[in-house]
Amino acid sequence: MSTVPQIDRSTATGSVKENLDQINGAFGTVPAMFATVANSPAALASMWGSFGAFGGGVLGPALGEQIAVAVANRNKCEYCLAAHTALGRKAGLTADQLDSAQVGTSDDEKTAALLAFALKLVDERGQVPAADVEALRQLGWSDEEIVETVGQVALNLYTNYVNIALGVPVDFPTVAFR
C-alpha cells in the first residue's frame, strides 16, 4: 500500500495538472508512479522532463528500456520492472531480449557490454574505473551514448527508490524477478 496519496488529475492544479495531462496523453492514463510523485510539483516536473529528454536521446527507446529493466531487476523494483517490460514490448523488444536484459545480458556483444556497465554503475554506486568507459569506447560506444547511459541509470535509480520507498502499487502486468 502506498505511503503517500496519489494525486487525482481531475483535481490537480497548476504545473501538476499540466504534467499529469501530458502523462495521461502519453499513456492513456496516469500511472500510479506519476500520481504519487505529483505530491511534489518539482519532483514530477523533474521525472517527467527526464523521461521526455531521454525519449528523444541517442540510445533510443529499446535500449533505454533494456537499461531500465536491468536496473529495476537489480534493485528489486517490482513497479519499474513491470512498467519497463511493458514499455520494452511496445518498443519492439522480444520476451527473450527483456528476460536477458533483467540480468544485464544480450545476444548482441555491444549491448551486453553497455548493460553490464549500467549494472556496475548500480552495484558500485558510480565508482567505475576509467578502463570500463574505455572498454565501451573500444566496442564503438560514443561518449554521448556513455553519458546518456549514466543518466538513464540515475533516472531509473530515482524511479526505483520512489516506487520502493513509497510502496507505489503496481498498475502494469507483473513480471518475475530473475
N, CA and C atoms as an extended XYZ file, in Angstrom:
534
Properties=species:S:1:pos:R:3:atomname:S:1:resname:S:1:resid:I:1 pbc="F F F"
N         0.834       -1.180        0.000 N   MET     1
C         0.000        0.000        0.000 CA  MET     1
C         0.877        1.242        0.000 C   MET     1
N         0.504        2.216       -0.807 N   SER     2
C         1.256        3.461       -0.914 CA  SER     2
C         1.270        4.211        0.413 C   SER     2
N         2.428        4.760        0.741 N   THR     3
C         2.563        5.515        1.988 CA  THR     3
C         2.222        6.987        1.824 C   THR     3
N         2.037        7.432        0.606 N   VAL     4
C         1.556        8.796        0.332 CA  VAL     4
C         0.404        8.695       -0.660 C   VAL     4
N        -0.514        9.644       -0.638 N   PRO     5
C        -1.662        9.543       -1.546 CA  PRO     5
C        -1.267        9.794       -3.001 C   PRO     5
N        -2.099        9.304       -3.878 N   GLN     6
C        -1.947        9.609       -5.296 CA  GLN     6
C        -2.779       10.855       -5.597 C   GLN     6
N        -2.206       11.737       -6.383 N   ILE     7
C        -2.894       12.960       -6.766 CA  ILE     7
C        -3.782       12.660       -7.977 C   ILE     7
N        -5.035       13.009       -7.866 N   ASP     8
C        -6.001       12.796       -8.947 CA  ASP     8
C        -5.865       13.921       -9.968 C   ASP     8
N        -5.687       13.544      -11.209 N   ARG     9
C        -5.526       14.523      -12.287 CA  ARG     9
C        -6.713       15.472      -12.356 C   ARG     9
N        -7.909       14.994      -12.059 N   SER    10
C        -9.109       15.830      -12.187 CA  SER    10
C        -9.174       16.940      -11.132 C   SER    10
N        -8.443       16.781      -10.041 N   THR    11
C        -8.458       17.812       -9.000 CA  THR    11
C        -7.135       18.564       -8.900 C   THR    11
N        -6.151       18.149       -9.685 N   ALA    12
C        -4.841       18.803       -9.664 CA  ALA    12
C        -4.946       20.201      -10.274 C   ALA    12
N        -4.003       21.055       -9.899 N   THR    13
C        -3.965       22.418      -10.428 CA  THR    13
C        -2.546       22.770      -10.866 C   THR    13
N        -2.427       23.865      -11.578 N   GLY    14
C        -1.130       24.416      -11.951 CA  GLY    14
C        -0.263       23.466      -12.749 C   GLY    14
N         1.041       23.495      -12.435 N   SER    15
C         2.004       22.685      -13.184 CA  SER    15
C         1.767       21.188      -12.990 C   SER    15
N         1.240       20.810      -11.825 N   VAL    16
C         0.937       19.392      -11.604 CA  VAL    16
C        -0.135       18.936      -12.583 C   VAL    16
N        -1.183       19.712      -12.744 N   LYS    17
C        -2.246       19.365      -13.697 CA  LYS    17
C        -1.687       19.310      -15.116 C   LYS    17
N        -0.874       20.290      -15.479 N   GLU    18
C        -0.294       20.313      -16.827 CA  GLU    18
C         0.527       19.052      -17.092 C   GLU    18
N         1.379       18.684      -16.134 N   ASN    19
C         2.198       17.483      -16.316 CA  ASN    19
C         1.363       16.214      -16.317 C   ASN    19
N         0.390       16.122      -15.415 N   LEU    20
C        -0.465       14.936      -15.394 CA  LEU    20
C        -1.298       14.825      -16.666 C   LEU    20
N        -1.717       15.948      -17.227 N   ASP    21
C        -2.430       15.919      -18.507 CA  ASP    21
C        -1.524       15.396      -19.619 C   ASP    21
N        -0.264       15.818      -19.627 N   GLN    22
C         0.683       15.317      -20.632 CA  GLN    22
C         0.921       13.814      -20.449 C   GLN    22
N         1.083       13.395      -19.213 N   ILE    23
C         1.309       11.981      -18.910 CA  ILE    23
C         0.095       11.161      -19.343 C   ILE    23
N        -1.097       11.663      -19.036 N   ASN    24
C        -2.320       10.983      -19.457 CA  ASN    24
C        -2.372       10.879      -20.984 C   ASN    24
N        -1.970       11.921      -21.667 N   GLY    25
C        -1.948       11.897      -23.129 CA  GLY    25
C        -0.975       10.860      -23.674 C   GLY    25
N         0.141       10.680      -22.983 N   ALA    26
C         1.158        9.722      -23.445 CA  ALA    26
C         0.771        8.278      -23.150 C   ALA    26
N         0.133        8.038      -21.999 N   PHE    27
C        -0.167        6.670      -21.564 CA  PHE    27
C        -1.643        6.285      -21.712 C   PHE    27
N        -2.512        7.273      -21.884 N   GLY    28
C        -3.943        6.996      -21.896 CA  GLY    28
C        -4.509        6.894      -20.487 C   GLY    28
N        -3.662        7.105      -19.508 N   THR    29
C        -3.996        7.081      -18.088 CA  THR    29
C        -2.835        7.739      -17.350 C   THR    29
N        -2.980        7.943      -16.065 N   VAL    30
C        -1.861        8.419      -15.255 CA  VAL    30
C        -1.392        7.246      -14.398 C   VAL    30
N        -0.252        6.650      -14.754 N   PRO    31
C         0.259        5.551      -13.947 CA  PRO    31
C         0.456        5.976      -12.486 C   PRO    31
N         0.308        5.007      -11.587 N   ALA    32
C         0.374        5.270      -10.148 CA  ALA    32
C         1.669        5.962       -9.734 C   ALA    32
N         2.782        5.638      -10.369 N   MET    33
C         4.044        6.277      -10.004 CA  MET    33
C         3.959        7.786      -10.167 C   MET    33
N         3.447        8.232      -11.318 N   PHE    34
C         3.361        9.671      -11.563 CA  PHE    34
C         2.341       10.328      -10.636 C   PHE    34
N         1.230        9.641      -10.375 N   ALA    35
C         0.216       10.192       -9.466 CA  ALA    35
C         0.782       10.335       -8.057 C   ALA    35
N         1.678        9.455       -7.680 N   THR    36
C         2.324        9.527       -6.372 CA  THR    36
C         3.357       10.651       -6.341 C   THR    36
N         4.192       10.711       -7.355 N   VAL    37
C         5.231       11.742       -7.418 CA  VAL    37
C         4.612       13.130       -7.521 C   VAL    37
N         3.383       13.215       -8.010 N   ALA    38
C         2.702       14.502       -8.162 CA  ALA    38
C         2.481       15.217       -6.834 C   ALA    38
N         2.725       14.555       -5.712 N   ASN    39
C         2.687       15.239       -4.421 CA  ASN    39
C         3.720       16.362       -4.368 C   ASN    39
N         4.776       16.255       -5.158 N   SER    40
C         5.795       17.296       -5.261 CA  SER    40
C         5.835       17.804       -6.701 C   SER    40
N         5.368       19.038       -6.937 N   PRO    41
C         5.432       19.573       -8.299 CA  PRO    41
C         6.848       19.534       -8.884 C   PRO    41
N         7.852       19.826       -8.070 N   ALA    42
C         9.234       19.817       -8.558 CA  ALA    42
C         9.674       18.412       -8.940 C   ALA    42
N         9.348       17.418       -8.100 N   ALA    43
C         9.726       16.036       -8.394 CA  ALA    43
C         9.031       15.540       -9.657 C   ALA    43
N         7.755       15.890       -9.815 N   LEU    44
C         7.021       15.469      -11.008 CA  LEU    44
C         7.616       16.102      -12.262 C   LEU    44
N         7.904       17.387      -12.204 N   ALA    45
C         8.491       18.079      -13.369 CA  ALA    45
C         9.849       17.475      -13.714 C   ALA    45
N        10.638       17.169      -12.697 N   SER    46
C        11.950       16.569      -12.925 CA  SER    46
C        11.829       15.197      -13.570 C   SER    46
N        10.966       14.354      -13.002 N   MET    47
C        10.825       12.993      -13.515 CA  MET    47
C        10.257       12.992      -14.937 C   MET    47
N         9.166       13.709      -15.153 N   TRP    48
C         8.530       13.723      -16.464 CA  TRP    48
C         9.455       14.354      -17.497 C   TRP    48
N        10.131       15.422      -17.113 N   GLY    49
C        11.073       16.066      -18.029 CA  GLY    49
C        12.219       15.147      -18.417 C   GLY    49
N        12.701       14.363      -17.446 N   SER    50
C        13.790       13.427      -17.732 CA  SER    50
C        13.345       12.328      -18.683 C   SER    50
N        12.150       11.790      -18.447 N   PHE    51
C        11.639       10.774      -19.375 CA  PHE    51
C        11.515       11.348      -20.782 C   PHE    51
N        11.028       12.576      -20.882 N   GLY    52
C        10.897       13.214      -22.186 CA  GLY    52
C        12.243       13.415      -22.864 C   GLY    52
N        13.217       13.881      -22.105 N   ALA    53
C        14.547       14.117      -22.670 CA  ALA    53
C        15.180       12.820      -23.163 C   ALA    53
N        15.130       11.782      -22.329 N   PHE    54
C        15.735       10.516      -22.743 CA  PHE    54
C        14.941        9.830      -23.844 C   PHE    54
N        13.648       10.104      -23.926 N   GLY    55
C        12.834        9.544      -25.003 CA  GLY    55
C        13.329        9.979      -26.377 C   GLY    55
N        13.927       11.155      -26.436 N   GLY    56
C        14.494       11.649      -27.693 CA  GLY    56
C        15.997       11.504      -27.741 C   GLY    56
N        16.556       10.713      -26.846 N   GLY    57
C        18.005       10.565      -26.756 CA  GLY    57
C        18.594        9.645      -27.804 C   GLY    57
N        19.896        9.589      -27.805 N   VAL    58
C        20.646        8.835      -28.803 CA  VAL    58
C        20.525        7.318      -28.616 C   VAL    58
N        20.256        6.854      -27.400 N   LEU    59
C        20.174        5.411      -27.182 CA  LEU    59
C        18.915        4.784      -27.763 C   LEU    59
N        17.862        5.576      -27.876 N   GLY    60
C        16.612        5.066      -28.428 CA  GLY    60
C        15.779        4.338      -27.394 C   GLY    60
N        14.499        4.142      -27.706 N   PRO    61
C        13.582        3.551      -26.731 CA  PRO    61
C        13.921        2.117      -26.328 C   PRO    61
N        14.279        1.268      -27.256 N   ALA    62
C        14.512       -0.139      -26.925 CA  ALA    62
C        15.684       -0.293      -25.958 C   ALA    62
N        16.795        0.340      -26.242 N   LEU    63
C        17.952        0.217      -25.359 CA  LEU    63
C        17.683        0.896      -24.013 C   LEU    63
N        16.969        2.012      -24.042 N   GLY    64
C        16.590        2.663      -22.793 CA  GLY    64
C        15.752        1.742      -21.918 C   GLY    64
N        14.849        0.990      -22.516 N   GLU    65
C        14.023        0.054      -21.742 CA  GLU    65
C        14.835       -1.131      -21.238 C   GLU    65
N        15.809       -1.588      -22.020 N   GLN    66
C        16.675       -2.672      -21.543 CA  GLN    66
C        17.465       -2.221      -20.309 C   GLN    66
N        17.972       -1.002      -20.337 N   ILE    67
C        18.680       -0.460      -19.175 CA  ILE    67
C        17.732       -0.393      -17.989 C   ILE    67
N        16.529        0.115      -18.209 N   ALA    68
C        15.550        0.263      -17.129 CA  ALA    68
C        15.179       -1.088      -16.521 C   ALA    68
N        15.008       -2.091      -17.349 N   VAL    69
C        14.663       -3.435      -16.879 CA  VAL    69
C        15.820       -4.002      -16.051 C   VAL    69
N        17.055       -3.817      -16.520 N   ALA    70
C        18.219       -4.315      -15.784 CA  ALA    70
C        18.320       -3.656      -14.416 C   ALA    70
N        18.176       -2.339      -14.360 N   VAL    71
C        18.282       -1.606      -13.095 CA  VAL    71
C        17.134       -1.995      -12.162 C   VAL    71
N        15.925       -2.100      -12.697 N   ALA    72
C        14.771       -2.475      -11.875 CA  ALA    72
C        14.947       -3.863      -11.267 C   ALA    72
N        15.418       -4.805      -12.072 N   ASN    73
C        15.628       -6.153      -11.556 CA  ASN    73
C        16.704       -6.153      -10.477 C   ASN    73
N        17.790       -5.442      -10.714 N   ARG    74
C        18.882       -5.399       -9.742 CA  ARG    74
C        18.425       -4.796       -8.417 C   ARG    74
N        17.564       -3.768       -8.484 N   ASN    75
C        17.089       -3.093       -7.275 CA  ASN    75
C        15.821       -3.724       -6.697 C   ASN    75
N        15.331       -4.765       -7.348 N   LYS    76
C        14.092       -5.428       -6.909 CA  LYS    76
C        12.922       -4.445       -6.857 C   LYS    76
N        12.817       -3.634       -7.903 N   CYS    77
C        11.691       -2.706       -8.011 CA  CYS    77
C        10.618       -3.348       -8.887 C   CYS    77
N         9.617       -3.910       -8.225 N   GLU    78
C         8.537       -4.603       -8.918 CA  GLU    78
C         7.812       -3.668       -9.887 C   GLU    78
N         7.562       -2.433       -9.443 N   TYR    79
C         6.840       -1.476      -10.281 CA  TYR    79
C         7.604       -1.191      -11.573 C   TYR    79
N         8.871       -0.820      -11.437 N   CYS    80
C         9.645       -0.454      -12.629 CA  CYS    80
C         9.889       -1.639      -13.555 C   CYS    80
N        10.087       -2.823      -12.982 N   LEU    81
C        10.269       -3.995      -13.833 CA  LEU    81
C         9.017       -4.244      -14.660 C   LEU    81
N         7.859       -4.142      -14.036 N   ALA    82
C         6.600       -4.338      -14.752 CA  ALA    82
C         6.394       -3.259      -15.813 C   ALA    82
N         6.579       -2.004      -15.425 N   ALA    83
C         6.339       -0.887      -16.357 CA  ALA    83
C         7.297       -0.933      -17.543 C   ALA    83
N         8.591       -1.131      -17.264 N   HIS    84
C         9.562       -1.077      -18.359 CA  HIS    84
C         9.563       -2.340      -19.222 C   HIS    84
N         9.085       -3.438      -18.682 N   THR    85
C         8.889       -4.612      -19.527 CA  THR    85
C         7.758       -4.338      -20.519 C   THR    85
N         6.672       -3.754      -20.031 N   ALA    86
C         5.560       -3.400      -20.932 CA  ALA    86
C         6.007       -2.373      -21.963 C   ALA    86
N         6.753       -1.365      -21.525 N   LEU    87
C         7.229       -0.339      -22.458 CA  LEU    87
C         8.266       -0.919      -23.416 C   LEU    87
N         9.042       -1.883      -22.957 N   GLY    88
C        10.018       -2.541      -23.826 CA  GLY    88
C         9.344       -3.325      -24.939 C   GLY    88
N         8.253       -3.997      -24.596 N   ARG    89
C         7.491       -4.713      -25.632 CA  ARG    89
C         6.947       -3.726      -26.658 C   ARG    89
N         6.468       -2.597      -26.153 N   LYS    90
C         5.949       -1.554      -27.040 CA  LYS    90
C         7.059       -0.990      -27.941 C   LYS    90
N         8.293       -1.008      -27.439 N   ALA    91
C         9.443       -0.518      -28.208 CA  ALA    91
C         9.995       -1.575      -29.161 C   ALA    91
N         9.370       -2.766      -29.194 N   GLY    92
C         9.761       -3.792      -30.148 CA  GLY    92
C        10.677       -4.872      -29.619 C   GLY    92
N        10.949       -4.880      -28.325 N   LEU    93
C        11.805       -5.925      -27.763 CA  LEU    93
C        11.020       -7.226      -27.591 C   LEU    93
N        11.697       -8.326      -27.783 N   THR    94
C        11.075       -9.632      -27.598 CA  THR    94
C        11.103      -10.014      -26.117 C   THR    94
N        10.323      -11.026      -25.772 N   ALA    95
C        10.324      -11.539      -24.399 CA  ALA    95
C        11.723      -12.019      -24.016 C   ALA    95
N        12.430      -12.674      -24.942 N   ASP    96
C        13.782      -13.154      -24.658 CA  ASP    96
C        14.747      -11.998      -24.420 C   ASP    96
N        14.642      -10.945      -25.214 N   GLN    97
C        15.514       -9.784      -25.028 CA  GLN    97
C        15.270       -9.123      -23.670 C   GLN    97
N        14.009       -9.018      -23.284 N   LEU    98
C        13.675       -8.409      -21.992 CA  LEU    98
C        14.107       -9.305      -20.838 C   LEU    98
N        13.953      -10.606      -20.997 N   ASP    99
C        14.386      -11.551      -19.976 CA  ASP    99
C        15.904      -11.458      -19.785 C   ASP    99
N        16.635      -11.414      -20.873 N   SER   100
C        18.095      -11.276      -20.802 CA  SER   100
C        18.494       -9.943      -20.179 C   SER   100
N        17.791       -8.897      -20.538 N   ALA   101
C        18.112       -7.564      -20.008 CA  ALA   101
C        17.971       -7.518      -18.498 C   ALA   101
N        17.058       -8.295      -17.948 N   GLN   102
C        16.882       -8.303      -16.496 CA  GLN   102
C        18.187       -8.605      -15.769 C   GLN   102
N        19.003       -9.455      -16.334 N   VAL   103
C        20.268       -9.813      -15.691 CA  VAL   103
C        21.461       -9.171      -16.395 C   VAL   103
N        21.177       -8.184      -17.242 N   GLY   104
C        22.238       -7.414      -17.870 CA  GLY   104
C        22.963       -8.118      -18.986 C   GLY   104
N        22.261       -8.989      -19.701 N   THR   105
C        22.892       -9.686      -20.819 CA  THR   105
C        22.107       -9.438      -22.097 C   THR   105
N        22.743       -9.776      -23.197 N   SER   106
C        22.134       -9.636      -24.517 CA  SER   106
C        22.890      -10.531      -25.482 C   SER   106
N        22.207      -10.971      -26.532 N   ASP   107
C        22.880      -11.735      -27.587 CA  ASP   107
C        23.847      -10.853      -28.367 C   ASP   107
N        23.620       -9.557      -28.336 N   ASP   108
C        24.484       -8.594      -29.013 CA  ASP   108
C        25.609       -8.186      -28.052 C   ASP   108
N        26.853       -8.426      -28.438 N   GLU   109
C        28.008       -8.158      -27.565 CA  GLU   109
C        28.077       -6.702      -27.123 C   GLU   109
N        27.805       -5.808      -28.031 N   LYS   110
C        27.887       -4.378      -27.724 CA  LYS   110
C        26.819       -3.983      -26.690 C   LYS   110
N        25.603       -4.457      -26.894 N   THR   111
C        24.511       -4.179      -25.951 CA  THR   111
C        24.802       -4.822      -24.603 C   THR   111
N        25.300       -6.041      -24.608 N   ALA   112
C        25.630       -6.740      -23.364 CA  ALA   112
C        26.653       -5.945      -22.552 C   ALA   112
N        27.639       -5.387      -23.225 N   ALA   113
C        28.666       -4.603      -22.522 CA  ALA   113
C        28.062       -3.346      -21.899 C   ALA   113
N        27.160       -2.696      -22.604 N   LEU   114
C        26.544       -1.480      -22.063 CA  LEU   114
C        25.644       -1.815      -20.878 C   LEU   114
N        24.898       -2.912      -20.962 N   LEU   115
C        24.048       -3.321      -19.847 CA  LEU   115
C        24.888       -3.719      -18.628 C   LEU   115
N        25.990       -4.406      -18.867 N   ALA   116
C        26.881       -4.771      -17.760 CA  ALA   116
C        27.455       -3.517      -17.105 C   ALA   116
N        27.795       -2.523      -17.918 N   PHE   117
C        28.294       -1.254      -17.387 CA  PHE   117
C        27.212       -0.572      -16.548 C   PHE   117
N        25.981       -0.576      -17.036 N   ALA   118
C        24.870        0.036      -16.288 CA  ALA   118
C        24.714       -0.624      -14.927 C   ALA   118
N        24.784       -1.943      -14.897 N   LEU   119
C        24.640       -2.645      -13.621 CA  LEU   119
C        25.847       -2.428      -12.715 C   LEU   119
N        27.014       -2.274      -13.303 N   LYS   120
C        28.194       -1.973      -12.485 CA  LYS   120
C        28.047       -0.590      -11.853 C   LYS   120
N        27.465        0.356      -12.594 N   LEU   121
C        27.193        1.673      -12.017 CA  LEU   121
C        26.305        1.542      -10.775 C   LEU   121
N        25.279        0.709      -10.878 N   VAL   122
C        24.373        0.495       -9.747 CA  VAL   122
C        25.121       -0.156       -8.585 C   VAL   122
N        25.802       -1.248       -8.882 N   ASP   123
C        26.468       -2.032       -7.838 CA  ASP   123
C        27.583       -1.249       -7.137 C   ASP   123
N        28.298       -0.460       -7.912 N   GLU   124
C        29.462        0.259       -7.372 CA  GLU   124
C        29.146        1.721       -7.036 C   GLU   124
N        27.852        2.058       -7.091 N   ARG   125
C        27.402        3.425       -6.781 CA  ARG   125
C        28.164        4.471       -7.584 C   ARG   125
N        28.362        4.152       -8.855 N   GLY   126
C        29.011        5.080       -9.765 CA  GLY   126
C        30.521        5.028       -9.762 C   GLY   126
N        31.109        4.284       -8.844 N   GLN   127
C        32.574        4.225       -8.698 CA  GLN   127
C        33.168        3.228       -9.696 C   GLN   127
N        33.086        3.550      -10.981 N   VAL   128
C        33.639        2.663      -12.009 CA  VAL   128
C        34.968        3.227      -12.506 C   VAL   128
N        35.915        2.349      -12.792 N   PRO   129
C        37.215        2.833      -13.278 CA  PRO   129
C        37.136        3.354      -14.716 C   PRO   129
N        38.067        4.224      -15.058 N   ALA   130
C        38.139        4.779      -16.410 CA  ALA   130
C        38.281        3.674      -17.451 C   ALA   130
N        38.891        2.570      -17.071 N   ALA   131
C        39.062        1.453      -18.009 CA  ALA   131
C        37.719        0.894      -18.469 C   ALA   131
N        36.709        0.967      -17.620 N   ASP   132
C        35.376        0.487      -18.021 CA  ASP   132
C        34.771        1.372      -19.101 C   ASP   132
N        34.973        2.661      -18.979 N   VAL   133
C        34.492        3.598      -20.001 CA  VAL   133
C        35.266        3.378      -21.296 C   VAL   133
N        36.570        3.200      -21.182 N   GLU   134
C        37.393        2.973      -22.369 CA  GLU   134
C        37.003        1.669      -23.072 C   GLU   134
N        36.659        0.651      -22.315 N   ALA   135
C        36.232       -0.625      -22.918 CA  ALA   135
C        34.964       -0.425      -23.747 C   ALA   135
N        34.057        0.420      -23.272 N   LEU   136
C        32.849        0.721      -24.055 CA  LEU   136
C        33.214        1.443      -25.340 C   LEU   136
N        34.119        2.394      -25.246 N   ARG   137
C        34.568        3.117      -26.454 CA  ARG   137
C        35.161        2.140      -27.476 C   ARG   137
N        35.929        1.178      -26.991 N   GLN   138
C        36.564        0.202      -27.885 CA  GLN   138
C        35.531       -0.648      -28.612 C   GLN   138
N        34.353       -0.790      -28.019 N   LEU   139
C        33.275       -1.540      -28.667 CA  LEU   139
C        32.444       -0.654      -29.601 C   LEU   139
N        32.749        0.625      -29.649 N   GLY   140
C        32.048        1.519      -30.561 CA  GLY   140
C        31.020        2.434      -29.915 C   GLY   140
N        30.929        2.421      -28.587 N   TRP   141
C        30.000        3.335      -27.920 CA  TRP   141
C        30.619        4.726      -27.873 C   TRP   141
N        29.844        5.723      -28.232 N   SER   142
C        30.329        7.108      -28.226 CA  SER   142
C        30.244        7.690      -26.814 C   SER   142
N        30.944        8.783      -26.607 N   ASP   143
C        30.855        9.464      -25.321 CA  ASP   143
C        29.427        9.915      -25.047 C   ASP   143
N        28.710       10.340      -26.072 N   GLU   144
C        27.315       10.739      -25.895 CA  GLU   144
C        26.486        9.567      -25.369 C   GLU   144
N        26.678        8.397      -25.955 N   GLU   145
C        25.930        7.213      -25.526 CA  GLU   145
C        26.309        6.781      -24.105 C   GLU   145
N        27.584        6.902      -23.774 N   ILE   146
C        28.041        6.523      -22.438 CA  ILE   146
C        27.463        7.468      -21.390 C   ILE   146
N        27.527        8.760      -21.654 N   VAL   147
C        26.976        9.735      -20.709 CA  VAL   147
C        25.468        9.551      -20.572 C   VAL   147
N        24.784        9.305      -21.683 N   GLU   148
C        23.341        9.084      -21.620 CA  GLU   148
C        23.011        7.819      -20.818 C   GLU   148
N        23.845        6.813      -20.917 N   THR   149
C        23.648        5.600      -20.124 CA  THR   149
C        23.724        5.916      -18.633 C   THR   149
N        24.713        6.703      -18.234 N   VAL   150
C        24.826        7.095      -16.829 CA  VAL   150
C        23.564        7.858      -16.405 C   VAL   150
N        23.087        8.748      -17.260 N   GLY   151
C        21.863        9.493      -16.958 CA  GLY   151
C        20.646        8.596      -16.842 C   GLY   151
N        20.544        7.636      -17.735 N   GLN   152
C        19.407        6.707      -17.686 CA  GLN   152
C        19.456        5.863      -16.415 C   GLN   152
N        20.640        5.425      -16.031 N   VAL   153
C        20.766        4.661      -14.787 CA  VAL   153
C        20.321        5.529      -13.613 C   VAL   153
N        20.771        6.769      -13.577 N   ALA   154
C        20.401        7.671      -12.478 CA  ALA   154
C        18.885        7.887      -12.423 C   ALA   154
N        18.243        8.100      -13.566 N   LEU   155
C        16.795        8.272      -13.600 CA  LEU   155
C        16.102        7.018      -13.081 C   LEU   155
N        16.593        5.864      -13.485 N   ASN   156
C        15.955        4.626      -13.047 CA  ASN   156
C        16.188        4.348      -11.567 C   ASN   156
N        17.317        4.758      -11.024 N   LEU   157
C        17.505        4.666       -9.579 CA  LEU   157
C        16.470        5.535       -8.866 C   LEU   157
N        16.256        6.727       -9.381 N   TYR   158
C        15.261        7.649       -8.815 CA  TYR   158
C        13.875        7.005       -8.811 C   TYR   158
N        13.461        6.478       -9.960 N   THR   159
C        12.119        5.891      -10.019 CA  THR   159
C        12.031        4.627       -9.170 C   THR   159
N        13.088        3.821       -9.157 N   ASN   160
C        13.094        2.628       -8.291 CA  ASN   160
C        12.899        3.037       -6.843 C   ASN   160
N        13.640        4.029       -6.389 N   TYR   161
C        13.564        4.463       -4.998 CA  TYR   161
C        12.184        5.013       -4.669 C   TYR   161
N        11.604        5.787       -5.564 N   VAL   162
C        10.258        6.310       -5.334 CA  VAL   162
C         9.281        5.161       -5.140 C   VAL   162
N         9.299        4.213       -6.054 N   ASN   163
C         8.325        3.122       -6.028 CA  ASN   163
C         8.522        2.183       -4.847 C   ASN   163
N         9.769        1.890       -4.509 N   ILE   164
C        10.038        1.002       -3.386 CA  ILE   164
C         9.751        1.722       -2.066 C   ILE   164
N        10.329        2.902       -1.886 N   ALA   165
C        10.219        3.611       -0.607 CA  ALA   165
C         8.791        4.028       -0.288 C   ALA   165
N         8.027        4.365       -1.323 N   LEU   166
C         6.675        4.868       -1.095 CA  LEU   166
C         5.594        3.813       -1.327 C   LEU   166
N         6.004        2.589       -1.620 N   GLY   167
C         5.043        1.496       -1.770 CA  GLY   167
C         4.015        1.737       -2.860 C   GLY   167
N         4.466        2.258       -3.992 N   VAL   168
C         3.548        2.558       -5.091 CA  VAL   168
C         2.955        1.256       -5.631 C   VAL   168
N         1.625        1.154       -5.705 N   PRO   169
C         1.008       -0.072       -6.213 CA  PRO   169
C         1.285       -0.265       -7.707 C   PRO   169
N         1.578       -1.484       -8.085 N   VAL   170
C         1.909       -1.807       -9.476 CA  VAL   170
C         0.629       -1.816      -10.300 C   VAL   170
N         0.635       -1.021      -11.359 N   ASP   171
C        -0.534       -0.961      -12.238 CA  ASP   171
C        -0.190       -1.365      -13.680 C   ASP   171
N         0.825       -2.205      -13.812 N   PHE   172
C         1.213       -2.834      -15.073 CA  PHE   172
C         1.240       -4.336      -14.804 C   PHE   172
N         1.186       -5.175      -15.846 N   PRO   173
C         1.284       -6.626      -15.620 CA  PRO   173
C         2.606       -6.976      -14.924 C   PRO   173
N         2.512       -7.729      -13.842 N   THR   174
C         3.719       -8.043      -13.057 CA  THR   174
C         4.658       -8.980      -13.815 C   THR   174
N         5.942       -8.871      -13.467 N   VAL   175
C         6.994       -9.668      -14.083 CA  VAL   175
C         7.833      -10.247      -12.958 C   VAL   175
N         8.193      -11.518      -13.078 N   ALA   176
C         9.020      -12.167      -12.048 CA  ALA   176
C        10.457      -11.662      -12.112 C   ALA   176
N        11.047      -11.462      -10.938 N   PHE   177
C        12.457      -11.095      -10.866 CA  PHE   177
C        13.302      -12.275      -11.291 C   PHE   177
N        14.469      -11.975      -11.815 N   ARG   178
C        15.459      -13.025      -12.154 CA  ARG   178
C        16.626      -12.862      -11.219 C   ARG   178
